[in-house]
Amino acid sequence: MNFVIKSFQKKHHLIAKHGFWCVLLLLISYNSFSQISVGGVPESFLLSQKKSVSLPDKKLKTINIDSLLRADTELGIPNRYSIVQELNVNLRDFSVKTEIPGKGYIWQYKLTSVNAFSLGIIFKSFRLPEGGKVFIYSPDHSQILGAFTHLNNNEFSILATADIKYNDAIIEYFEPYDPKFQGELILGSVSIAYRDIYTIFSIQANIDINCSQGKNWQDEKRSVCRMTFVDGGSGYFCTGFLVNNVRQDLNPYFMSANHCISSSFSASTLVTYFNYENSDCNSSDASDGQTLSGAKLISNSAASDFSLMLMNETPPPVYRAYLAGWDASGRSPLSGAGIHHPAGKPKAISVESSPVSLYAGSISWDNSQVTDPSTHWMVKFNSGTTEGGSSGSPFFDDNHRVVGQLHGGGENTSFYGAFKVSWDRKEDIKSQLKHWLDPDGTQIKFIGGKFFKTFPLSQFSTENTKICFNNTVLISDNSKYEPTEWSWTISPENFVFVNGTSKNSKNPEIQFNQVGNYSVTLISSNEWGSDTLQKSDFFVVVSEVNLSLQGIPVGNQICGCDLNDYKITATGANDYLFTFRKSEKVDMLVNSNVATISLRDDQKKNGNFNSIFRVDGSIGNCTSSDSVLLNIVLPVNDDIADAILIYSGNNGPFSNYCSSGQKKEPFPGPFNCYNNSNWCPGTTADGIQNSIWFAFIGPSTGKISIDTKGINDRIAVYEADSIAEIISGKPTRYRIVAANDNQSTLELSALLENIEVTAGKKYWLQVESLDADTGSVIVSLIANSLDVFPNPTNGLLNVVVSNDFPKTANISVISSRGSVIYTENIDISPDNSRFVFNLKGYPSGLYFVRTLVDGKEYARKIMLTY
């Protein structure tokens, strides 16, 4: 298979060999740092009486932005951003000269473009005496580049500066009285930007390097730079990266793509932007002030699309630059990441979590170039993508080593020229990496990364910041970038260093002798510099522990249905021990200061219980405890399987407090409030919330009424072969015998009258409250009848005599021969309808139970067995 792939950075003009120009290119914003410039302000700013001077104003050619952008689109050039106008201006001859009394003279010259986004300046002749200074600044003085001095002189007498972010700029040269020689300053050309590459915005398809995906790539990211350069009369941007060498001698080798930089001239105009990245995933605050300028092209090849340069400058310590490690063995990465500057914008990351392999076919590029099979890694990123400006960026393998640089690709597939191919496929040392990165011929094929000469980044931590009086605490240094010296300051000074440590120990041990808040300052340093970190009120020293518990409910009462991953948090200590007295009833998981409690399934049917919950807390030798008596409320009849058997007459009161809906618990249709078959419309939108369950046996009369008093409830009677059928979620497996929501518009408790049931059959009664109303309910079963159980009986006999109103009932037990063996008159009522008789001692056999109530007689046969 042969791909036809876009090279992300195709250039509009190709130029002939320009010769080897060693150009120093430097960018400084007003408050930024750069290695070679010496800072300061132009002498004209310091004049006590500023004159109104009319400066020579060079009008640069007007650029047609729309036409240039359209051409870039048509030609597939996503990374061009400027065109270069050639000039030949000797500033001594064409500038306004002004004397600075007591110091020397200044020459000032102005450049103006009608619609440029920024201007970059190249001096074709730059040679200054000591004391000479060049500044480039915007007319409103909001951006200043420089001062460029004799330190910027080079053998080619050329200096190129990065863009000033305005469409006009003033060049100012100061020369002191009696210099050793007169400065030479000839303006050769100006880069006029028609595309804004300095405005920060987020690109939706890309992932900022400081999002979570970049967490494990924080060292490697410091090797990657945005880069700009000039080629063929235009300015471009790509991505490049610093690479380590086997000697690890901190030589600033810099790699990118051959299709980005392939000539000495382009390399000489290189500007590298270090740490051009947003501070976090959601910010747009990247700074472009850390730059270096100029490089020598020492090796390049189109076969794997690489270029290797040696930078003219070494990154200063403040850049915290990193030389990336690499792998030239050809090992296939198991996963990896690409770090790049898409469209020249702040640093982004693309992540590949699957194995990567070399593409087995040849690749045809849109510039008619064809690369050989097995020369490029093919990567299909799981997260993020690459685009114009990403070319030349590194792909790091699962060992965090570079295995290739981006050549190009499409939206879903990216191709990286393989480090293995670039290593020594070409014998010419100007077309390989091996000669430069392994000059001693060690045959090493992979190497880790290394930081440049970098001053430390101070960091420290401790196990606990809350300390008990007179206890010892260890402060751990976590500073990055190899500090060699430490200086600790703790305020106030009510402490001592112990165990042989001191203020200059890497990890000091401290003992505080007075309670209070203490601030800690660390200065970590090495031969390249130092860094200071202060943490105010870092330590809190106490003499006692003040424990508190969060998550304890009002009244210390917790519903059993809520006791599922229920969290109780303790504060005020460093270490905690939690105890639940009735541990057999719950599972408790402790994570630091949080106890997560869950009621065990086998305890949910055992009713309410109380238990002491206790926490013991300590801060070193300081200890304390706190406890609370928790009341766990568990309605025993919350689920249908635990339904309470009720009898004729009044039953209860029962509480639905802490009850809950059961999975697949049924309910009647919400159609009518006042009939015997439905609940009110709309009241079941959230399903069952606070139901409790009862069971009863159909009375001998075959009819029963159910009356409820108390909460605003609704009830339903179910018939089924088993409990499982009722909660099966399939209405065809059970029957709703009757249901009611409201007795009337005035009486909101539920009532069922004269519903037909089968004598002796078991039924289930569901009592549900409206809108999660909780409280007590009395359930009355009304059936004028006589019921006895168990039957047969071994002696103890329950007799239930039902009646609507208080009456006197005569109850008799008669043998099969007609002899009355027991008789008694008993007062009955809805609240007093069940009686127990002991027939033990009578012979086994058939007996009759008879009742006479208000002239009505009922009789039941019973069988006495032993």
N, C-alpha and C positions, 0 to 999 in steps of 0.2 A: 504494500500500500504506500502511496506517495502523497504526502500532505502538501498543500499549497498554503503557506502560513504567512501571516503578516509579521514583519519585524516591527515592534512597537515604535521604534525610533528611526524611521526612514528619513533621510535628510534631503532637502530640496536641491541644494547645489553641492557638487563635489569639486574640490579644488586640487590643483597640482601641489607638489611637494613645496612647502613654504620655507624649508630650511629649519634649523634647530634654534628656535627662539626660547630662551628661558625667561618666562614672564611671571612676575609676582602679582597675583590678583588678590585683593584684600577688601573685605566688607566690614564696615563698622557702623552701627547705628549709634545714636547720640550717647547712650549710656552703656554701650556694649564693650566687650573686651576683644582685643585681637593681639596676636603675638608680636607682630613687627611694628605696627603703628605705636606712637608714643603718647597718643591722646592729647589733651589740652584743647584750647580754643584758638581760633584765628586771631591774629594781632589786631585786625580791624575791629573786632568786638571790644577791644580794650581801650580804644581811643576815647579820651575824656571828652573831646568835642568832635562828634562825628560830623563829617562834611557830607553834603548831598552830592554824591558822585554819580555821574552818568557813565555806566560801564559799557564797553563794547559788547554788543549783544549779537552772538552768532545765531541766526535763524536756521535751524535745522530743517531738512526737507519734511514736508507734510506727508504722513503715511496714511494710506487708505486701509483702515483697520478691517472693515468688512471684506474688502477684496483679499487681503492677506489671510484672514481666517477661512474664507471660502477656498482659497488655493490650498491651504493646509488640509482641508477636508478632502478636496478632490485628489490631492497627491498622496494622501495617507501619511501626513506628517503631524502627529499629535503633540510633539514635544518641541517644536520651534516656537520661540516667543519674541524674537526681535530681529531687526535688520540692522546692518552696520553701514554707517555713512563715513566714507574716507575724508579726512581733513589733513591739513599740513600747516599748523598754526604755531609759530614761535611765540610763546607767551611774552617774552621780553619785548618783542617788537609790536605786538598787537594789543597788549593789556594796558590798563590805566595804572600808572606808577604813582605811589604815594609814600612819602617819607614818614616813618615812625620815629619821632624825636628820641634821641638817645639810644636807639636800637638798630635801625636799618631801614629797608624799604620793602614795600609789598607791591605785587602785581596782581591785578584782579581782571577776570575775564568771565563773561556770562554765556551760557548755552541755553537756547530756548527751542522747544518743540511744541507744536500746537496741541497735539493730542496723544503724546506718549504716556504710557503708564510709569515708565522709569527710564533712566539714562545710565549707561555704563561707559566709562572713559578709558581709553588706551593711549598712553604716552609712548610714542615711537622713539623718543629720546628722553631719558630720565637719568640725570647725573647731578647730584646736589653736593655742595660742600657741607662740612659740619656746621650746624647752626641753621641750615636751610630747612624750611618746613613747607609742605604742601597740604592744604585742606581743600575738600570739596564739600559744599553745603548747599542746602535749599535756601532760597531768598528769605524765608521766614525763620531761618536758623533752627528749625525743628529736627533736622537730621544733619549730622556732621560726620564725614569720613576723614580719618587722618589722626594726627599728623603723620605724613609720610616723609621720611628723612633720608640722610645718607645711608642709614641702615638698609634701605630698600635698593641701594645701588646694586647693579649686577653686571656681569661681563657683557651682556647684550644691551645694557642701558635702556631697558624696556620696563614699563610698569603699567599693568592693567588693573583697574579698580572694579569692584562690584557695583551694581546699580545703586543710584540714589533714587528714592521712590517718589520722584516728582517729574514733571515735564519740563522743568528748567533747573539749572544748577550753576553755581558760581565756583570758579576755580581761583584759589588765592595762594600765591607763593610769597613767602617771606625769606629775605636774605639779610644777614647781619652786615654791619659795616666791615670793610676790609676782610672779605672771605679769602681763603687760600686760593680759590678759583671761582669764576663766575658759574652759577648753576645753568645747566642746559635743560630746558623743559619745552619739548615740542609735542603738541597734541596731534596724534596720528589719526584717530578715528573715534566715533561715538556709536555705541549700541543703543538703538531706539526701540523700546519695547512696545509692541502692539497687543500683547497679552499680559494680563495681570497675574503674576505668579507669587505675589507677596500677600495677597488677601487670603486669609485663612477661612476655609469652610470645610464642612464634613462631606465626604463622599459616601453615599448611602451603602454602596456595595462593599466598601472597605471597612476594616476593623482597626481602630486606633491601637497603636502598639501598647498603650497602657490600659487597654481593656483586659478582662480576665484571661483572654486567650494569650496575651503576651506576658503573663506573670512569670513563666519559667524561662523567658528569653531576655531578661533584663541586662545581662552582661553582653550578649551577642548584639543587642540592638545598638550598643555604643560603637560598634565598628561600621555601621551603615550611615551613609551621608547622602543628602541631596547634593547634586552637582550641576553647575552650569558651565558652559564653554562656548567658544565661537568656532564656526567652521563655515567656509564658503560664503562669507558675507552675511551670515545669520547667527543668532544666538539660540542655544538649545539647553534643555535640561534632561538629565537621566538620573540613575542611582548608581552609587559605587560603594566600596567597602575596603577597609584596611585589612591586610592579611599578615599573619605571623610568618616567620621563616625558621628553618631548623636551628640556626644559631641563636635564635631568640634574642637578637641584639638590638631590638627596638627600631630597626630600620623602617621608616614609614612607607611600606609598599601599599599601593592602592590599586584595586582592580575594578574593572567595569566591563562593558561590552565593546567589542571591536567596532560594531556598527554605530556606537556612540562616539568614541574617540579612537581614531586610527592614524593620526598624524602628530608630529612633534608640535606643530603650531597649535592644534586644538588642545593638546596636553598643557601647553604653556599658558593657555587662557583658563585653565580649570579653576573653579571656585568650589570648595567643599563646605557644606553647611553641616556642622556637628550638632547633634541633639535637637534637631528641628522636629519637635514632637509636642503634642498636647499633653498637659500634665496628668489628665485622667481621661476616662472613656467618654465623658460627656462635656468636655471643655473645648474651647477654641482659643487657646492661649499660647500657641507655639511661638518661640522666639527664634529669629534667624540671625542672631548677632554673633554666634560662635563660628567663625569661618577661618579657613586657610586658603592659600593661593598658590597656583602654579605647580607644575609637575613635569617630569621628564618621561616620555614614553620609552620604555626599555624593551618591551616585548609585546607582540600581538599576533593574532591569527584569526582568519575568517572561518577556519575549519570547525572550531568550537566557539567562535565569536567571543574571544576574550581580548582584553588589553590590560597590560600590567604597567603601572607607572611608579615612579619614585617621587614622592612629594617634595617640593622645595622647602617646606617647613615641617617641623615636628610639632604635633599637637601639644599645647601647653597643659600643665597639670589640671587647670580648672575645667578643661574639656572632658576629663575622665575617659579618654579614648581607649578603645579596645582593639587589639589585633586579633582578628578572627582565626580560629584554628581551621584546619582543612583535612580532607581525606582524598588522596589520589590513588587509593588502592582499587577502586572500581566496585567496592562493596555496595550492594543495593540497599538503600535506606529502608528501614521498616516503617518510618513515618518521618515527619519533618515540618519545617516552616519556612516561608519566604518573608523577608523583611524588606520593605521598599518604600518609595515615595511616589504614590500614584498621582499622575498629572502634576508632579512637582509639589504636591501638598504634604502636610505633616505625615510623619512616619506611620506606616500601617503594617499589619501582619496578616498573612494568609496561612492557614493550617491544613496540613495533610496528615490524616490519621492512618492511612493505609500504606502498604509497601509501594515503593517507587522503582521503576525499572527503566533501562535504556530503551528508547524507541528503535525497533529493529529495522525500520525502513529509512529511506532517504527522505529529506524534507526539501521541498521547493518553496523558496521565499518569494515575496512579491517584488523583489528587486532582481529577479531572474537568477539569484544565487541558489545552488543546490548543495546541501550538506550531506555527507555520507551517512550510511546507516550506523547505528550504535554510537553516535557522537553526542546525543542529547538525552537528558533525562526528561521523561514525559510525566507531568504532574497534573492531577485533577484535584484541586483543593476542595476539602469538605467545607471550609469556612473561609470567606474572603475571596478576592480575585486579584488579578494584575491588569495593568492597563498602561497607556502612554505615560512615560516618566518612570515606570518600574524597570525598564530595561537596564541590564547591568547589575541588578540587585542579586544578592546571594540566596541560595537555597541551602538551609542547614539540615543535616540529617538527624536521626534520633540520638546521636552522640554529640549534637550541637557543633558539628564541624561542617564547613562549607564543602559541597560536592559539585557546585556548578553556579553559573551566573545566567540571568535571564536573557535569552535571545529574543523571544517573542511568543506569539500564540494567539488564541482566540478567547472568547468569553469563558469557556469551560476548561480549556486545556492550555497549559503553559509549558514551554520547552526551555530547558536550561543546558547550555553548553557544558559538557562534563569536565570536571577538574582532571579526571583521569586522562582524558584525551588531550587536554591542554598541557599536561605535565611534560611529556617528552615525545609526543607523536611526531613532531617536527624536530629534525636534528639541529637546525639553525637556532642558536641561542636567542636570537631576536624573535623567535616564533614558538618559544616554549617557556614553561614556568620553572622547570627543574633547576636549570642553571642558576636562577636568581634566588629561589626559595630553599634550595639545598646546594649551596655553592661548594661545599666540601665533599659532595658525593657520598653522603652517608647511607643512601638508599632507604631512608625513612619515608614511609608512604602516608603517614598521618601524624598530626600534631595538634595539641590543644591550643586554646586561645591564651592571650596574655594582655594585661593592661599596660598602657604606656606609663611613663613617669607621671604618676598621679598622686596628688596629696589626698589624705584620708577623707572619708565621709564619716563623721562621728555618729555613733549609735551606741546605746547601752540599754540594759534591761535588768530586772531583778525578779526573783520568783514571786515575791509579795511586796507591795508598796506600803501595806499597813503593817506596822512593826510593834511588838510589845516592848515596853520600857526595859532597858538593860539586856535585850536580846541582841544577837549578832546577825547581821545580814550581809550577803554577798552581792556586790554589783558586778555584773558581767559586761565586759566590753564586747560589742558587736560591730565595731567600726569596720568599714570596708576599705579596700585599696591599701592594705598592708601598712598600717601605722607601726611605728617603732618606739614612739614615746607617748606617755599619757600624763595628763595633769588634771587632778580632780579637785573641785572646790565644792564644799557643802556648807549651806547657810541655813540657820545660824550654826555657830561652831560648838554646839553642845553635844559633842561626840568624840570618839577616839578611834583611830585605826588599830585593828587587833590582828593577832595571828601572823605577825611579821610583815604585814602589808603597810603601805604608805600612800601618800597622795600621788605618787608616781608609779604605783603598781598597775598592771593591766587590769586585774580583777581584785579590787580592794575589798576588805571586810571591815564593816563598820559596827560600832556599838554605840547606841544613843543613850545619853544619861539624863534626858529631860523630854517630857512629852511636848508635842507640837508638830507643826508642818515644816518640812525641810526641802529646800531646793538644791538640785544637783547640776553642776556644770562640768562638762568634759571637754578638754582640748586634746585632740589626738593629732599627732604630727609624724612626718617622716622627712627625708632630706628634700622633698619637693615642696613642702608647705604644711599647713595645719588647718584644722577645721574645728569650730566651736559649736557645741550643742548644750543648751540650757533647758531644763525641765523644771518649771516652778511647782512648788508643793508636791514634789515627786514622792516623798515619804510622809506618811502620817504616823506619828509615834504615839501610842496610847498606853494607859496603865490598866485599863479594863476593857472588857468586850461588851458592847451594847447590841445584843441580838434582837432581831425583829423578824416576824413571819408575814409573808404576803401570800394571799390565796385562801386564808381562813374565812369562810362565809359568816354573815351575820347570824348570831346565835349559835355558832359552831356546828350548824346542822347542814349535812350534805345529803342530797338525794342519791340513793344507790345507783339510779340510772345515769347520774352525772359522774359517778366514780369510775371513770374510764379515761386513762391518761390524764388524771387530775393532777395539776401541778401546784406544789407548795414551795415557795422560794424563801430562803433564809438569807439575811444580809447582816453585815456588821462584823464578820470574822473572815479568816483566811481558809480555815479547814472546818468541815462540818461532819457530824455523825448523826444520821436520822434513825429514829426508832418508832415503829408502829406496834403498840403493845399486842394487839391481836393479829400477829403476823400471819397466822394460818388462814385468815380471811382475805388477804390482799396480796398482790404482787407489787413490789416497790422497786423502782429503778432510780438510782441516785447518780446524778451527773453534776459534780462540783457542788454548787449551793442549791440545786433544784432536785426535789424528790417528786417523782411521777408515780402516782398510786392508781392501781386498777383493781376493782373488786373481782375476785375469782368467780368463775361461772357457777361452781358448785355451791357458792354461798348466797346466790341471788334469791333463793327460795326460803331462806331461813329467818326472814323478818329483820326488824330493827336491831341494831346493836351499838354499843358505845365502845370507844377505844381511845387511849391516850396516845397522842402524837407528840414526839419529843425531838428536839434538836440540841446537840451539844456543839458549841463553837469554840474555836481557839485561835489566838494570834500568838504564836510562839508559846510562852509559858502563861499567857493570860487566857483564862477560860471562863465560860459562862454557859448557861443552858436556859431553854424556854420550852414550855409544853402547853398543850391544850387538849381538853376532852372533846373529842369529835362525836357527834351523834349521827350515825348513818341510818337513814330512813329507808326501809324497804317494804313496800306493801306486799304482803304475802300472796295476794291474788292479782298481782300485776299482769301475769300472763294467763292465758286460758288453761294451760296445763295445771295451774295452781288454784283453779276456781274453788271458792268456798261453798260448801253444800249448805243451802238454806232450807227452811221449813215453813209450813203454813204459820201465819202470824207475822209479827214484827221481828225483823232481823237487823241487828246492828246496834249502835251506829258503826259505819265503816268510813274510813278516810281514803280519799284518792290522792292525797298529798304524796308527791314523788313518784306517782305512777307514770307510765309512759306507753306509747303505742308500740305494738308488737309488729315484727316484720310480717308483711302480708295479712295484717289484721283486717278483717272485712268491716263494712258498714253499709247500712241501708242507703237506698237512693235518696238524694236530697230534693224532694219534690213538694212535700206538704207538712206543715208543722203540727196539725191537729188531728190527723187520722191514726189508724192503728197499723200502718204499713210503711211509713217514710219518716225521714227527718226533715228539718227545715231547709229550704233552698240556700245554697252557698255556704252552709256552715261546715262542710267537710272539705273545703278547698285545700286545707293543709293536712288532710288525713286525720288519723286518730292521734290524740295527744296525751290524754290523761285517763285512759280507761282502766277499769277493774272488772273482774269476772266472778260470776257466781254460777252454781248449778242447782237444779231442783228436780224432784221426781214428779211426774204428772200425777195429780190426785185421782182418786177413784171416780170422782164425778166427771172427769174428762174436760172440765173447764176450770180456769183459774184467772184471777185478776192480780195485777202487779201494780202497786202504788209506791212511789218514792217521795221522800221529803228531805229537804236540805239544800244542796247545791243546785244550780241551774243545770240540770242533767238531761240526757237523752238515753233511751234504753232500746235494746233489741234482744229478741229471743231467737236462738238458733237450734236447729235440729240437724243431726248428722250421725253417721255411723261411728265416727271417732273425732277426736280433737284435731288430728292431722288433716282431716278433710276440711275443717273450718278455716284453717290457716294455710291451706294449699295454694291460695290465690286463684282458685278456679271455682266460680260461683255455682257451677253445675254439680259440685260435689256436696253442697250443703243447701239447707232451706232456711230462709228467714221467716220464722213463724209469724212474728208481729214486731212492730217497732213504733215508737212514739217519741216526739221531741218536747211538745208543750201540751199540758192539759187544756189550757185555754189562753186567751189573750192576757188574762190576769195571773194565772197560775202557771209558772214556767217549769216546774218540775214535771217529770214524765209519769204517765198513767196508761196502763193497758187493762181493758175491761173484757171479761168473759171470753178469753181466747181459748180456742179448742186445742187440747193436747191429748196424748194417749196415756191412759192410766198406767203407772208403773214405769214409764219410759223416762230416760234422763234427758234434760234440756239444759242449755247454757244461756246465761243472762249477761249481756254486756251493758255496763253502765259507764257512759262517757260524759264528761263535762263540756260545756260550751266555752270556747275561747280560753281553754286551759284553766278554767275556774277550779279551784281546789277547796276542799272542806269535807264535811261529814255528810253522810247520806244514810237514811233508814229505808230498808227495802221490806215492803209488806207483801206477803203471799196470802191471798184471800181465796179460800175454797171451803164451803160448808160441807165437810166430809170427815171421815174417820180413816186414818192410815196407821199401819203398824209395821215395825221393822226392828231388827231383821226377822225374816220369816223364811225358813225355820229359824228358831232361836234355841240357844243352849241355856236359857234361863232369864237373861236380862232382856226386857222387851220395852221398846219405845212406842208410846201411843200418842198420836198427834190428832187432836180434836180441833177442827177449824170452825170458826164462826165469825160473822162480821161484827158482832157486838158482845159485850160482856154478858155471860150467862152462867147458870149452874148446870153442870153435866153430871149424870150418873154413869159411872164406868163400872162394868162387871166383867169378870172372867168366869166362863162356864165350861164344865167338862163335857165330853162327848155324850155322857149319860144324862146331862141336864142339870148336874149339881153346880150351884153357884159357889165357887171356891174363894171369890174375892169380890167385894162391891164397895164403892166409895162415891160420895158426892164431892165434886171438885169445881171450884170457880175457874172458868176459862175466859180468855179475852185474846185479842190479837197479840198482846205482849206475853201471854201465858197460855200456851197451847200444846206444849210437848211435856209428856210425863213418862217416867221410867218405873217399871214394875219388875220385881224379882220373883220369878216363878221357880227358882231352884228348890228342889226338894219334892216337887210334884212329879208324879210318874210321867214318863215319856208318852206322847200320844197327841191326839187331836183335841183342840180347845177352841172356844169362841170368845172374841172380845166384842162387847156390846156397849153402845152409848145411847143415852137418851138426853136430847137437848131440845128444850122448848117444844116438846111434843113430837119431835122427829127422832126416829130410831135408826141407827147404823150398826152393822155387824160385820166382823171380819173373822175368817178362819185363820188359826195359827197352828204350827206344828212344833211341839216341844221335843227336842232330841238332846242326847248327851254323848 
